Amino acid sequence: MKIGVLALQGAFREHIEKLRALGVDAVEVRLPRELEGLDGLIIPGGESTTMGKLMAAYDLYEPIRRLAGQGKPVWGTCAGMIMLAKDIDASDQPRLGLMDIGVNRNAFGRQVDSFEADLPVEGLGGGPFHAVFIRAPLMTRAGEGVHVLARLADGGAVAAEQGNLLVTAFHPELTDDPRFHEYFLGKA
């Protein structure tokens, strides 16, 4: 199995390390040709505005949309969740718009407002998942066919899937817990 990690900026190295620890051929993706032959793609956390500009500069929007359209799984973590969303509250920034969700960027505030929480996650056995939120987005809308997998104690949706698409508002790659990566690999 060969999984690509969008490596324009953000937490791509941590995803690659996690995938390789699971025995997966993980590769950095910066150019459209590097999407060829992949069994899935992870769009990591980082800064979504910068990521969007770099994706445009490297002409990655349509090739990633094609990959997802072929049924290959695509997982967006934090900024990756923003990039996959159809709607971004109060923003017209470029995005892939593949998943029928709305998101609020930096919904929890600034970097100093980052936090961690133990979340029950549907479909993820083994008890709660320790989630790391860093300037995280929050789902504000889930369209038809979107299945919410995890919510905060106040009900805010922070993980979901729609067909071959997966999003998490938090950073599973920054924990020692491989379950989310294993879940994604199960989709591939």
HUSUL-V980349 format. One line per field, one symbol per residue. ss: DSSP state (~ for helix, > for strand, _ for the rest). psi: psi as a letter, one per 20 degrees, with the letter a starting at -180 (. if undefined). burial: b if it has 24 or more other C-alpha atoms within 12 Angstrom, else e. Layout:
ss->???
psi->???
burial->???
This chain:
ss->_>>>>>_____~~~~~~~~~~___>>>>>__~~~~____>>>>____~~~~~~~~~~___~~~~~~~~~___>>>>>_~~~~~~>>>>__________>>>>>>______~~~_>>>>>_________>>>>>____>>>>>____>>>>>_____>>>>>>__>>>>___~~~____~~~~~~~~~_
psi->popqpplhrblhghggggghhjjqopqpphqhhiipjqirpporrbohggggghhghjligghhggghhjjppppppdhhgghhqhpopkqkqqrhkhpmqqqoqlhjbrgijqrqqoppppinrjaqpopopolqrppipoapipophqqrhjippjprqocjppqpianhijrjojhhhggghhh.
burial->ebbbbbbbbbbbbbbbbbbbebebbbbbbbbbebbeebbbbbbbbbbbbebbebbeeeebbebbbebbeeebbbbbbbbbbbbbbbbbeeeebbbbbbbbbbbbbbbbeeeeeeeebebbbeeeeeeebbbbbbbbbbbbbbeeebbbbbbbeeebbbbbbbbbbbbbbbbbbbeebbbbbbbbbebb
